Amino acid sequence: MEDKEILKIKLENSYLRRVLKSNNTLNKLVYRSLVLYFVILAVEVNQDTVLSILGYILIATFLFLIEAKVLVFASKILRFRKADDV
């Protein structure tokens, strides 16, 4: 029973890592296209508004990355706890 739980945690961790790696490449492309879009907007529209929106996007991106790293770290802690219990 415990071996199945450890295997399940390992599968969840590997899936999470794959998702984060694939999302990382996708996030870079989306982030670069958004930055380019807002730079073009900044030239044509009020620059303060565009820069504040860009700042919010940067903050949201960093919060997402921090949350992803915390999830990976938490899953490692859980895996080590499960391994210690066995």
C-alpha positions, 0 to 999 in steps of 0.5 A, a space after each residue: 500500500 505504501 509503495 503505491 503511494 510513493 509511486 503515485 507521488 513520484 508520478 505526480 512530481 514528474 508530471 508537475 515537472 513536465 508541465 512546468 518545463 513545457 509551460 516555461 517555454 510557452 510562457 517565454 513566448 507569450 511573455 515576449 509577444 506581450 512585451 512587444 505588443 505593449 511596447 508598440 502600444 506605448 508608442 501610440 497611446 499614453 505611456 504611463 497606462 501601458 507601463 502600469 499594465 506591463 508592471 502588473 503582468 510582470 508581478 503576476 509572472 513572478 508570483 506564478 513562478 514563485 508559486 510553481 517553485 513552492 509547489 515543487 519544493 513542497 512536493 519534494 518535502 512530501 516525498 522525503 517524508 513519505 520515504 522516511 515513514 517507510 
